[in-house]
Amino acid sequence: MDLHSRDVKQDVRELGALLGDVLAEQTSEGAFETVEDIRNSAISYREGELDSREELDRILEALSPQGESIVARAFTTYFELINLAEERERVRVVRQGSQSGDLEDGLVATVESLVESEADAETVQQVLDDVLIEPTFTAHPTEARRKTVKAKLRSIAHRLEELDERRVTDREHEQLWRKVDAEVTSLWQTSQVRERRPEPQDEARNVQWYIENILFDVVGEVYAELEDLLAEEYPEVDVPKLFEFRSWAGSDRDGNPFVTPEVTTDTLERQRGVVLEKYSQALKRLSGVLSQDGRRIDVGAELERSLKADRERLPGVAREAEERYPGEPYRQKLKLMRERLRRIEDVRPDGYAEKSEFLEDLEAIDRSLRATGADVVADEYVEPLMRQVDTFGFTLASLDLRDHQENHTEAVHEALANEGFDYRDRDEEERIEVLTEAILQSEPVLDLDDPGEVSETAERVLQRFSMLGEWQQEFGVSAIDTYCISMTEEPSHVLEVLFLADQAGVVALPDHCGLDVVPLLETESALNGARRIMGTLFENEAYAQALEARNDTQEIMLGYSDSNKENGFLAANWDLYKNQRRLAQICDDFDVRMRLFHGRGGSISRGGGPMNEAMLALPNETVTGQIKFTEQGEAIAEKYANPQIAERNLEQMLNAQVRARHQAIREPQEDVREEWVEAMDEMAPAAREQYRDLLESDGFVTYFGQATPIGVIEDLNLGSRPASRSGERTVEDLRAIPWVFSWTQSRCIITGWYALGSGIQAYLDSGGDVETLQEMYEEWPFFRTTLDNASLALARTDFEIAEYYADLADEDLREAFFPHLREEYERARDVVLEVTDHDSLLKREWLDESLRRRNPYVDPLNVLQTRLLRKTHRTDDEEQTLRLTVKGIAAGMKNTG
């Protein structure tokens, strides 16, 4: 059966032709011909028909400022459209694989792997009970597109879907294509560049859109498919809650002064309003289905008792329900449930206090329907809603708070100083003692609402904790129950947050702790000091009581981005791997269950790459079943903008986590050969030394500023958070996102491969052999994933284009750094190909095809960008065009930071 009537080549060809028509109509035939000349020249060079880019340079050199703007807009819009074509192709592959049953990492494969490994029902139940996957959406500024542009692109995507999946007449085809034409025309006339920096509320709404419009519906389909598959092989197994969605948007205060308590309150209110409306609509639709005549069926004593309780609770509404739905008990019950939902945000009493109460009502309806033989009705209409309520609660997405440890320390010092106590001058041991005693005593030490004379920083921190108690009281503990501490270096940094939460009434030991306090370990010193930090906390009387109140589960966040920026790609990956195992051992020693929170970015350089492969590459000791990870920037749109791709993404993650947890149960300690560990211990320090030598070389920061568009990126209105922590341009102070973004734009992605070749060469020079490395690649998921990710960064690097950027630097800096970077690139490329025994850096044919399709169209944007960067004085129009080239290259590379 043919599921589709189009293919990716047709989509690319027709969208490209349509854009050409729009370009000619909206500008001029001459502008269209110029863009065509540029396109053909770039393609001819890539295909070897031209010996140099001299013709491309000549055409771009002759452009007027207006012509430059048109070219930048044309190629940027092209990539936006081609990305839709490739998204559609991903959907085709998923649907065809689902139809044929050969999606190797889908849910069919999940159950098959359990059966083939001879797992019994008890083991399968244990695995599922352990698994909880928590994607956490952040507002990190790596999404380069405007919301308006994304909306237009989604409209075009829907038309492409209709053309591809519906059987349409010629007339219908013409009508649909005219709508595509209209949207592309509107897209051309719409500004691609934000005129203002987005506010935190904008970012929170953006995250909310994906959860509300895509994941809310998709997650139930994932559960349904898994239940159907398990019913065939393990009918006695119950599927528990497997997903929970969280967000930092509107609550992440680290480095973002614009995330105020008012922003967080607004986010919590809006999300609750959205999800309650979704449930109300679902109950209304359900009322259209559950029209059963109560005189013909027995709904059962449980539902009768539930209805009676509601009638006593809401007598006026009950009378209305009986008058409107005489003899229809389900509809009466649903009307009363909708009223109780409305009253959650109302001053009137008798609204649902917890999601558990709402779930109990739905479960009563579910059991009643099954008792009457209407199992199919319960399966199709009630159970999906129950899954949604269990997953999204009354919060839609739980919020995590986050701030830098220095701010907490300063707030504690100033507040205690007003109470006559000197905290700042105490050593670490004394600070721990003071904080512990304060937490354990019953009376508060501070008045958070009136702390006395404090700095603006301290006031913000204290106000946030004061509001935390109010938030939990108003929205429920689960709405905002996690606090992440950036740059944690000492146990006191964790206890300071516990102390402030205690002063806010969020913690009342030993009985209640309404907060998971999460240290973010991201520096080499913090990771290597993990036993000292966590061991001290686990042995601390106050913290031990808090842990016990949180089911003895400790969440620990690992920072991939800053670790890479500090240590380089290979050393950072090895440090993270080793320290995950170390953390698992520490938690095991203290009988604490660990939940790792992986702070991954979208790019390879920041821990990105396929999430399912990353899950399977984690050390067995760390796979407790619960896993949390950040989803950022353009990666959110790529994974979750399309319902079918979102469902596929959730299935892949579930497949990986179930398999990984099952493997961890069977083999709690990963069997990693000693010679492999020794090889990594030889490679990683050598790679780190090589990387640090580069960063610390005289003039490197200046070269970075001259040979990348960092100056433009710092000024882009990508997100509400500043690009630098202090406003200074140093590698240490610069955030990881613009650091990676800048190198990606210049096509010299050192953040994903620099020093990898030197590290491996150091191992070989010390007596190691390629055969051992090849064994590591074949048999060790960690090493294989590391090299595969490096291969992707190497494949996206283009030194011919990078040379254009290097030429922007002072000649002495160019000669000092560019040849060396090229040499390191070639060394890494050669050694990766040798170890992997691959002919190409890309093992996926579709990705190789995608890069070959894109490269000729990215090249003109890169060359145009370097021409504009070379100008010391740019007009406003040229500045706008320069920013547009950044957006276009990001779209073409499908990657920012």
C-alpha positions in Angstrom: 0.0 0.0 0.0 1.4 3.4 -1.0 1.1 5.7 2.1 2.5 8.8 0.3 2.2 10.4 -3.1 5.4 12.5 -3.0 9.0 12.2 -2.1 11.7 14.5 -0.7 13.2 15.3 -4.2 9.8 16.5 -5.5 9.2 18.6 -2.4 12.7 20.2 -2.6 12.3 20.8 -6.4 8.8 22.3 -6.2 9.4 24.4 -3.1 12.6 25.7 -4.6 10.8 26.6 -7.9 8.0 28.3 -6.0 10.4 30.4 -4.1 12.1 31.4 -7.3 8.7 32.5 -8.7 8.0 34.5 -5.5 11.4 36.1 -5.6 10.9 37.3 -9.2 7.4 38.6 -8.4 8.4 40.4 -5.2 11.7 41.9 -6.4 12.6 41.7 -10.0 13.6 39.3 -12.8 17.1 40.7 -12.5 17.3 39.8 -8.8 16.0 36.4 -9.5 18.7 35.8 -12.2 21.4 37.1 -9.8 20.3 34.6 -7.1 20.3 31.8 -9.8 23.8 32.8 -10.9 25.0 32.6 -7.3 23.3 29.2 -6.8 24.6 27.7 -10.0 28.1 28.9 -9.3 28.1 27.5 -5.8 26.8 24.1 -7.1 29.3 24.0 -10.0 32.2 24.5 -7.6 30.9 21.8 -5.2 30.5 19.4 -8.1 34.0 20.1 -9.4 32.9 21.9 -12.6 34.7 25.1 -11.4 38.2 25.2 -10.0 37.6 28.0 -7.5 34.9 30.2 -6.0 36.2 33.2 -7.9 33.0 33.5 -9.9 30.9 33.4 -6.7 33.1 36.0 -5.1 32.8 38.2 -8.2 29.0 38.1 -8.2 28.8 38.9 -4.5 31.3 41.7 -4.8 29.1 43.4 -7.4 26.0 43.4 -5.2 24.4 46.6 -3.9 23.3 46.7 -0.3 19.8 46.0 -1.5 21.0 43.1 -3.6 22.9 41.6 -0.6 19.7 41.8 1.4 17.7 40.0 -1.3 20.4 37.2 -1.6 20.5 36.7 2.2 16.7 36.5 2.3 16.5 34.2 -0.7 18.9 31.6 0.7 17.6 31.9 4.2 14.0 31.3 3.0 15.2 28.4 0.9 16.6 26.6 3.9 13.4 27.2 5.9 11.4 25.5 3.2 13.9 22.7 2.6 13.9 21.9 6.3 10.2 21.3 5.9 10.8 19.0 3.0 13.2 17.0 5.1 10.9 16.9 8.0 8.2 15.5 5.7 10.6 12.8 4.6 11.3 11.9 8.2 7.6 11.4 8.7 7.4 9.2 5.6 10.2 7.0 6.9 8.5 6.7 10.3 5.1 5.8 8.8 6.5 3.3 6.3 8.6 1.7 9.0 5.5 1.5 11.3 3.5 -0.1 8.5 6.1 -2.7 7.8 7.0 -3.2 11.5 10.7 -2.7 11.0 11.4 0.4 13.0 14.5 -1.0 14.8 14.3 1.3 17.8 10.5 1.7 18.1 8.2 0.1 20.6 7.8 -3.2 18.7 11.6 -3.6 19.0 11.3 -2.7 22.7 9.0 -5.6 23.5 10.9 -7.9 21.1 14.1 -7.2 23.0 12.5 -8.2 26.3 11.1 -11.4 24.8 14.3 -12.3 23.1 16.2 -11.8 26.4 13.7 -14.1 28.1 12.6 -11.5 30.6 9.7 -12.7 32.7 6.7 -10.6 33.6 8.0 -9.8 37.0 11.2 -8.4 35.5 9.4 -6.4 32.9 7.1 -4.9 35.6 10.2 -3.9 37.6 11.8 -2.3 34.6 8.7 -0.3 33.8 8.2 0.7 37.4 11.7 2.0 37.5 11.5 4.0 34.3 10.6 7.7 34.4 11.8 9.9 31.5 11.7 13.7 32.1 12.5 15.9 29.1 13.1 19.4 30.5 12.5 22.3 28.1 14.8 25.3 28.6 14.7 28.9 27.3 18.4 28.8 26.3 18.7 31.2 23.3 19.6 28.9 20.5 16.3 29.1 18.5 17.1 31.6 15.7 13.7 31.9 14.2 10.9 34.3 15.0 7.6 32.8 16.3 5.8 34.5 13.4 8.1 32.8 10.9 7.6 29.4 12.7 3.9 29.8 12.5 4.0 30.3 8.7 6.3 27.4 8.2 4.0 25.1 10.2 1.1 26.2 8.0 3.1 25.2 4.9 4.1 21.9 6.5 0.4 21.1 7.0 -0.3 21.8 3.3 2.6 19.5 2.3 1.1 16.8 4.6 -2.3 17.1 2.9 -0.7 16.8 -0.5 1.4 13.8 0.5 -1.1 11.8 2.5 -4.5 12.6 1.0 -5.8 11.4 -2.3 -6.7 14.7 -3.9 -8.2 15.7 -7.2 -6.3 18.0 -9.6 -8.6 20.8 -8.5 -7.9 20.1 -4.8 -4.2 19.9 -5.6 -4.3 23.3 -7.3 -6.1 24.8 -4.3 -3.7 23.4 -1.8 -0.7 24.6 -3.8 -2.1 28.1 -4.1 -2.3 28.2 -0.3 1.4 27.1 -0.1 2.2 29.9 -2.7 0.3 32.4 -0.5 2.2 31.4 2.6 5.6 31.5 0.9 4.8 34.9 -0.4 3.8 36.1 3.0 6.9 34.5 4.4 9.0 36.5 1.9 7.4 39.7 3.0 7.9 39.0 6.7 10.9 40.1 8.6 13.2 37.1 9.5 15.0 39.1 12.2 13.6 40.0 15.6 13.3 43.7 16.2 13.3 43.2 20.0 14.8 40.7 22.3 12.2 38.1 23.4 11.0 38.4 27.0 10.9 35.5 29.4 7.2 35.2 29.0 7.7 34.8 25.2 10.1 32.0 25.9 7.7 30.3 28.3 4.8 30.6 25.8 7.0 29.0 23.2 7.8 26.0 25.3 4.1 25.8 26.4 3.1 25.6 22.7 4.9 22.4 22.1 3.6 20.7 25.2 0.0 22.0 24.8 -0.4 21.4 21.1 1.8 18.4 20.4 2.9 16.4 23.4 -0.4 16.6 25.3 -2.0 14.4 22.6 1.0 12.4 21.5 1.9 11.0 24.8 -1.4 9.0 25.1 -0.7 7.4 21.8 2.7 6.2 23.0 1.1 4.6 26.1 -1.6 3.0 24.0 0.8 1.4 21.6 3.0 0.0 24.4 0.0 -1.4 26.2 -1.2 -3.1 23.1 2.2 -4.7 22.4 2.7 -5.8 26.0 -0.8 -7.3 26.2 0.3 -9.8 23.6 3.4 -11.0 25.4 3.0 -9.9 29.0 -0.8 -9.5 29.7 -0.3 -9.3 33.4 2.1 -6.3 33.2 0.6 -2.9 34.1 2.1 0.2 32.4 2.8 2.9 35.0 3.6 6.6 34.4 6.7 6.7 32.2 6.9 10.4 31.2 6.9 13.7 32.9 7.6 17.0 31.2 9.4 19.9 32.9 10.4 23.4 32.0 13.0 26.1 32.9 11.2 28.7 30.8 10.0 31.4 33.2 11.9 30.0 36.2 15.6 29.8 35.3 17.1 32.8 37.0 20.8 31.9 36.3 22.3 34.8 34.5 18.9 36.2 33.5 17.8 39.2 35.6 14.6 39.4 33.6 13.2 36.2 35.2 11.4 37.7 38.2 9.0 36.1 40.6 6.2 37.9 38.7 7.3 36.1 35.5 7.3 32.7 37.3 3.8 33.4 38.8 2.5 34.3 35.3 4.0 31.1 33.9 2.4 28.9 36.5 -1.0 30.6 36.2 -1.0 30.4 32.4 0.1 26.8 32.3 -2.5 25.8 34.8 -5.2 27.7 32.9 -4.2 25.9 29.6 -4.2 22.4 31.0 -7.5 22.8 32.9 -9.1 24.1 29.7 -7.7 21.1 27.8 -9.3 18.8 30.4 -12.6 20.7 30.3 -12.7 20.3 26.5 -11.9 16.6 26.8 -14.8 16.1 29.3 -17.1 17.9 26.9 -16.1 15.6 24.0 -16.5 12.7 26.4 -20.0 13.8 27.2 -20.8 13.5 23.5 -19.7 9.8 23.7 -21.1 8.7 27.1 -24.7 9.1 26.4 -25.7 5.7 27.9 -29.2 5.4 29.2 -29.0 4.7 33.0 -32.3 2.8 32.8 -30.8 0.2 30.5 -27.4 -0.3 32.2 -26.2 -0.5 35.8 -23.4 2.0 36.2 -22.4 0.4 39.5 -22.3 1.4 43.2 -18.9 3.1 42.9 -20.1 5.7 40.3 -23.4 6.1 42.1 -21.5 7.0 45.3 -19.3 9.4 43.4 -22.3 11.1 41.9 -24.0 11.3 45.2 -21.0 13.0 46.7 -20.9 15.5 43.9 -24.6 16.3 44.2 -24.1 17.0 47.9 -21.0 19.1 47.1 -22.6 21.1 44.2 -26.4 20.8 44.6 -27.2 23.7 42.2 -25.0 22.3 39.4 -26.4 18.8 40.1 -30.0 20.0 39.5 -28.9 21.6 36.2 -27.2 18.3 35.2 -30.3 16.2 36.0 -32.5 18.6 34.1 -30.3 18.7 31.1 -29.3 15.0 31.1 -32.2 13.1 32.6 -31.4 9.4 33.0 -27.9 9.8 31.7 -25.6 9.3 34.7 -22.2 9.6 32.9 -23.1 13.0 31.4 -24.3 14.2 34.8 -21.1 13.2 36.3 -19.0 14.8 33.6 -20.8 18.1 34.0 -20.1 18.1 37.7 -16.5 17.3 37.0 -16.2 20.2 34.6 -17.6 22.5 37.3 -15.0 21.2 39.8 -12.3 21.9 37.2 -13.5 25.5 36.8 -13.4 26.0 40.5 -9.7 25.2 40.8 -9.0 28.8 39.7 -12.1 30.2 41.3 -12.8 31.7 44.7 -15.7 29.3 45.1 -15.0 26.1 47.1 -15.2 22.5 46.0 -12.8 22.5 43.1 -10.4 19.6 42.8 -7.6 20.0 45.4 -5.2 17.5 43.7 -5.0 15.8 40.3 -5.5 12.5 42.2 -9.1 13.5 43.0 -9.7 14.2 39.3 -8.1 10.9 38.4 -10.3 9.0 40.9 -13.4 10.3 39.2 -12.1 9.3 35.8 -11.1 5.9 37.1 -14.6 5.4 38.5 -16.1 6.1 35.1 -13.5 3.8 33.5 -14.4 0.9 35.8 -18.1 1.5 35.4 -17.8 1.3 31.6 -15.8 -1.9 31.8 -18.4 -3.4 34.1 -21.1 -2.8 31.6 -19.0 -4.4 28.8 -18.0 -1.1 27.2 -14.3 -1.8 27.4 -13.7 -0.4 23.9 -15.2 2.9 24.9 -13.1 3.1 28.0 -10.0 2.2 26.0 -10.6 4.7 23.3 -11.9 7.7 25.3 -11.3 7.5 29.0 -7.9 5.8 29.4 -6.1 8.3 27.1 -7.5 11.2 29.2 -6.3 9.4 32.4 -2.8 9.1 30.9 -2.9 12.8 30.2 -3.9 13.7 33.7 -1.3 11.5 35.2 1.4 13.0 33.0 0.5 16.7 33.0 -1.4 17.1 36.2 -2.8 20.5 36.9 0.5 22.1 35.9 1.1 21.1 32.3 4.9 21.1 33.0 6.5 21.3 36.4 9.0 24.2 36.7 12.5 24.0 37.9 14.1 27.0 39.7 17.7 27.7 39.0 20.3 30.2 40.0 24.1 30.6 40.5 25.5 29.5 43.8 27.2 32.8 44.4 23.8 34.5 44.6 22.6 32.1 47.3 25.8 32.5 49.3 25.5 36.3 49.1 21.9 36.3 50.2 22.6 34.0 53.1 25.5 36.1 54.2 23.6 39.4 54.0 20.5 38.1 55.7 22.4 36.5 58.6 24.6 39.6 58.9 21.4 41.5 59.7 20.8 39.0 62.5 24.2 39.7 63.9 26.0 36.6 62.5 29.1 36.6 60.3 28.7 33.9 57.6 31.0 35.2 54.9 34.2 34.8 57.0 33.4 31.3 58.1 35.3 28.4 56.6 33.4 25.5 54.8 33.1 23.3 57.9 31.7 26.2 60.0 29.2 27.2 57.3 27.9 23.6 57.1 27.5 23.5 60.9 25.6 26.8 61.1 23.3 25.9 58.2 22.6 22.5 59.6 21.6 23.8 63.1 19.4 26.4 61.5 17.6 23.9 59.3 17.0 21.5 62.2 15.7 24.0 64.7 12.0 24.5 64.7 11.9 28.3 64.8 12.9 30.3 61.7 16.1 32.4 61.7 15.1 34.9 59.0 12.1 36.9 58.0 12.3 36.5 54.2 9.7 39.2 53.7 11.6 41.7 55.9 15.2 40.7 55.9 16.5 44.2 56.6 19.0 46.2 54.5 20.2 43.9 51.7 21.6 44.2 48.2 19.5 43.9 45.1 20.9 40.4 44.4 20.1 39.2 47.9 16.7 40.7 47.8 15.8 38.9 44.6 17.0 35.6 46.0 15.1 36.0 49.3 11.9 37.1 47.5 12.1 34.1 45.3 12.2 31.7 48.2 9.4 33.6 50.0 7.3 33.3 46.8 8.2 29.6 46.5 6.0 28.8 49.6 3.2 30.7 48.1 3.6 29.0 44.7 3.4 25.6 46.2 0.4 26.5 48.3 -1.4 27.9 45.3 -0.4 25.5 42.5 0.7 22.4 44.4 4.1 21.1 45.5 4.6 19.3 42.2 4.2 22.5 40.2 7.5 23.8 41.2 9.5 21.3 43.3 13.1 21.4 42.0 15.9 23.9 42.6 19.1 23.6 40.5 22.3 25.3 41.7 24.7 26.3 39.0 28.4 26.0 39.6 28.1 24.0 42.7 31.6 23.5 44.2 30.9 22.9 47.9 28.4 21.1 50.1 27.4 24.4 51.7 26.1 25.6 48.3 23.5 22.9 48.5 22.7 23.4 52.2 22.2 27.2 51.6 19.3 26.4 49.3 17.9 23.9 51.7 18.2 26.5 54.5 16.4 29.2 52.5 13.6 26.7 51.6 13.3 25.9 55.3 13.0 29.5 56.2 10.2 29.8 53.5 8.3 26.9 55.1 8.8 24.7 52.1 10.9 22.4 54.3 9.8 21.2 57.7 12.0 18.3 58.7 11.8 15.5 59.4 8.3 15.1 58.0 8.3 17.3 54.9 10.6 18.5 52.2 8.9 20.1 49.3 12.0 20.5 47.2 14.6 18.5 45.3 17.8 20.4 45.8 19.9 19.6 42.7 23.7 20.4 42.5 24.9 21.2 39.0 28.4 19.8 38.7 30.0 21.3 35.6 33.6 22.2 36.3 36.5 19.8 36.5 37.0 20.6 40.1 33.4 20.0 41.0 33.2 16.7 39.1 36.4 15.4 40.6 35.3 16.5 44.0 32.0 14.8 43.7 32.6 12.3 46.6 33.6 15.1 48.9 30.5 17.2 48.0 27.9 14.5 47.9 29.4 12.3 50.7 29.4 15.3 53.0 25.7 16.0 52.2 24.6 12.4 52.6 26.3 12.2 56.0 24.8 15.6 57.1 21.9 15.1 59.6 19.7 17.8 58.1 20.3 16.8 54.5 19.8 13.1 55.3 16.3 13.9 56.7 15.5 16.0 53.6 16.5 13.1 51.4 14.4 10.6 53.3 11.4 12.9 52.9 12.1 12.9 49.1 12.1 9.0 48.9 15.9 8.9 49.3 16.3 10.0 45.7 19.1 12.5 44.8 19.0 14.3 41.5 22.4 15.4 40.3 22.8 17.6 37.2 25.8 17.3 34.9 26.8 20.3 32.8 27.9 19.2 29.3 28.3 22.6 27.8 30.7 24.3 30.2 32.6 21.1 30.7 33.3 21.0 27.0 34.2 24.6 26.9 36.6 24.2 29.8 38.2 20.8 28.8 37.6 20.2 25.1 35.4 17.5 23.5 37.3 14.3 24.3 38.4 15.1 27.8 34.9 16.5 28.7 33.2 13.3 27.5 35.6 11.1 29.4 35.3 13.2 32.6 31.5 13.0 32.4 31.6 9.3 31.8 34.0 8.5 34.7 32.2 10.9 37.1 28.8 9.4 36.3 30.2 6.1 37.4 31.7 7.7 40.5 28.5 9.4 41.4 26.6 6.1 41.1 29.1 4.5 43.4 28.8 7.3 46.0 25.0 7.1 45.9 25.1 3.3 46.2 27.5 3.5 49.2 24.9 5.7 51.0 21.9 3.7 49.8 20.6 6.7 47.9 18.8 6.3 44.5 20.4 8.6 41.9 18.6 10.5 39.2 21.0 12.0 36.7 20.0 15.2 35.0 21.9 15.6 31.8 22.4 19.3 30.8 22.6 18.6 27.1 22.6 21.2 24.4 21.4 20.8 20.8 24.8 20.6 19.3 27.4 17.8 19.5 29.7 20.3 21.3 27.2 20.7 24.1 26.2 17.1 24.7 23.8 16.8 21.7 23.3 14.0 19.3 20.6 11.3 19.1 19.1 11.0 22.6 18.3 7.3 22.4 21.9 6.5 21.5 23.2 8.7 24.4 20.9 6.8 26.8 22.2 3.4 25.6 25.8 4.7 26.0 25.4 5.6 29.7 27.3 3.4 32.2 25.1 0.6 33.5 25.7 1.8 37.1 24.0 5.1 36.4 20.8 3.7 34.8 18.4 3.7 37.7 15.5 4.0 35.4 14.8 7.7 36.1 16.5 10.1 33.7 16.2 13.8 33.1 17.7 15.9 30.3 17.4 19.3 28.8 15.8 20.1 25.5 17.0 23.4 24.0 16.6 25.8 21.2 16.1 24.6 17.7 16.3 21.0 18.9 12.9 21.5 20.5 11.3 22.5 17.1 13.1 19.7 15.3 11.9 17.0 17.8 8.5 18.2 18.8 7.0 20.5 16.2 5.5 17.7 14.2 3.2 15.2 16.0 4.5 12.1 14.2 8.1 13.0 14.8 7.4 13.9 18.4 5.8 10.5 18.9 8.7 8.8 17.2 11.1 10.7 19.5 9.3 9.6 22.6 9.2 6.0 21.4 12.9 6.0 20.7 13.7 7.4 24.2 11.4 4.9 25.8 12.9 2.1 23.8 16.4 3.1 24.9 15.6 3.6 28.5 13.7 0.3 28.9 16.5 -1.6 27.2 19.2 0.3 29.2 17.4 -0.3 32.5 16.8 -4.0 31.7 20.5 -4.3 30.9 21.5 -2.6 34.2 19.3 -5.0 36.2 21.0 -7.9 34.5 24.5 -6.4 34.7 24.7 -3.7 37.4 28.4 -3.1 36.9 29.3 -2.4 33.3 32.1 -4.7 32.1 34.6 -2.2 30.7 38.0 -3.8 30.0 40.9 -2.3 31.9 42.9 -1.7 28.8 40.1 0.5 27.4 40.0 2.6 30.5 43.8 2.9 30.4 43.6 4.0 26.7 41.1 6.7 27.6 43.2 7.8 30.6 46.0 8.2 28.2 44.0 10.0 25.5 41.9 12.4 27.6 44.7 14.2 29.5 46.7 14.7 26.3 43.6 16.1 24.5 42.8 18.4 27.5 46.4 19.7 27.5 46.3 20.4 23.8 42.9 22.1 24.1 44.0 24.3 27.1 47.1 25.3 25.2 45.0 26.6 22.4 42.7 28.6 24.7 45.5 30.0 26.8 47.7 31.0 23.8 48.4 34.7 23.5 46.0 36.3 21.0 43.6 33.3 20.7 40.6 35.2 22.2 41.3 38.1 19.8 41.5 35.6 16.9 38.2 34.1 18.0 36.6 37.6 18.0 38.0 38.4 14.6 37.5 35.1 12.8 33.9 34.3 13.9 30.7 36.4 14.0 30.7 36.4 17.8 30.2 40.2 17.8 27.0 39.8 15.8 25.7 36.8 17.8 26.1 38.7 21.0 23.7 41.4 19.7 21.2 39.0 18.2 17.7 39.0 19.8 17.8 35.2 20.3 16.8 35.0 23.9 16.1 37.1 27.0 19.3 36.0 28.6 22.6 38.0 28.0 25.3 36.2 26.0 28.0 36.7 28.7 27.8 36.4 32.4 29.7 39.7 33.1 29.6 41.4 29.7 33.3 40.7 29.0 34.5 38.6 26.2 36.7 35.9 27.7 36.4 32.2 27.0 35.7 31.6 30.6 33.0 34.2 31.0 31.3 33.6 27.6 28.3 31.3 27.7 28.7 28.0 26.0 25.9 28.7 23.5 27.5 31.8 21.7 30.9 30.1 21.9 29.6 27.1 20.0 27.3 29.1 17.8 30.2 31.3 16.6 32.4 28.4 15.5 29.4 26.7 13.9 28.7 29.8 11.8 32.3 30.0 10.6 32.2 26.2 9.6 35.2 25.6 11.9 33.4 23.5 14.6 36.5 23.0 16.8 34.1 22.5 19.8 33.2 19.1 18.4 36.6 17.7 17.5 39.6 19.8 18.5 42.4 17.8 20.2 40.6 14.5 19.5 43.2 13.5 17.0 46.1 14.7 19.3 44.6 12.7 22.2 44.4 9.5 20.2 47.8 10.1 18.7 49.3 10.4 22.2 47.9 7.0 23.0 49.4 5.5 19.9 52.7 7.1 20.5 52.8 5.7 24.0 52.5 2.1 22.7 48.8 1.8 22.0 47.5 0.2 18.9 44.7 0.9 16.4 43.3 -2.6 16.8 42.4 -1.8 20.5 40.7 1.4 19.5 38.7 -0.5 16.8 37.6 -3.0 19.4 36.6 -0.1 21.7 34.5 1.4 18.9 32.8 -1.9 18.0 32.1 -3.1 21.6 31.9 -0.1 23.9 28.8 2.2 23.4 30.5 5.1 25.1 33.4 5.2 22.8 31.4 4.5 19.7 28.9 7.3 20.5 31.8 9.7 21.2 33.5 9.0 17.8 30.2 9.0 15.9 29.3 12.5 17.4 32.8 13.8 16.6 32.4 12.4 13.0 29.2 14.5 12.6 31.0 17.7 13.8 33.9 16.9 11.4 31.6 16.4 8.5 29.9 19.7 9.1 33.3 21.5 9.2 34.5 23.0 6.0 38.0 24.5 6.0 37.6 26.1 2.6 34.8 28.2 4.0 36.5 28.6 7.3 39.4 30.2 5.5 37.2 33.1 4.5 36.7 33.8 8.2 40.3 33.3 9.1 41.2 36.0 6.5 39.2 38.4 8.6 41.8 38.2 11.4 45.1 40.1 11.7 47.7 38.3 9.6 49.9 37.4 12.5 47.0 35.8 14.3 45.7 34.1 11.2 49.1 32.5 10.7 49.4 31.6 14.3 46.1 29.7 14.6 44.5 28.8 11.3 47.1 26.4 10.0 47.2 24.7 13.4 43.4 24.3 13.4 43.5 22.8 10.0 46.2 20.4 11.0 44.2 19.3 14.1 41.1 18.9 11.9 42.9 16.6 9.4 44.5 14.6 12.2 41.1 14.1 13.8 39.4 13.2 10.5 42.1 10.7 9.5 42.2 8.9 12.9 38.4 8.7 13.2 38.1 7.2 9.7 40.8 4.7 10.6 39.4 3.7 13.9 35.8 3.4 12.7 36.9 1.7 9.5 34.5 3.9 7.5 35.0 5.4 4.1 32.9 8.5 5.1 32.5 10.5 8.2 28.8 10.1 8.0 27.4 6.6 8.6 23.8 7.6 7.7 23.2 7.9 4.0 20.3 10.3 4.4 22.5 12.7 6.4 25.2 12.5 3.8 22.6 13.3 1.2 21.2 16.2 3.3 24.7 17.8 3.7 25.4 17.5 0.0 22.1 19.1 -0.8 22.7 21.9 1.7 26.3 22.8 1.3 26.1 24.7 -2.0 23.3 26.9 -0.6 25.1 27.6 2.7 28.3 28.7 1.0 27.0 31.9 -0.5 25.6 33.0 2.9 29.0 32.3 4.5 30.9 34.3 1.8 28.4 37.1 2.0 28.7 37.1 5.8 32.4 37.4 5.7 32.2 40.3 3.2 29.9 42.2 5.6 32.0 41.3 8.7 35.0 42.8 6.9 33.4 46.2 6.7 34.4 48.4 9.7 31.3 50.7 9.2 28.0 49.1 8.2 24.8 50.9 7.5 21.6 49.8 9.3 20.5 47.9 6.2 23.9 46.1 6.0 23.7 45.3 9.8 20.2 43.8 9.2 21.5 41.7 6.3 24.4 40.5 8.4 22.1 39.3 11.1 19.9 37.6 8.4 23.0 35.6 7.2 23.4 34.3 10.7 19.8 33.1 10.7 20.2 31.6 7.2 23.4 29.7 8.1 21.8 28.4 11.2 18.9 27.1 9.2 21.2 25.6 6.6 23.4 23.9 9.2 20.3 22.9 11.2 22.3 23.9 14.2 23.3 26.9 16.2 24.7 26.3 19.7 
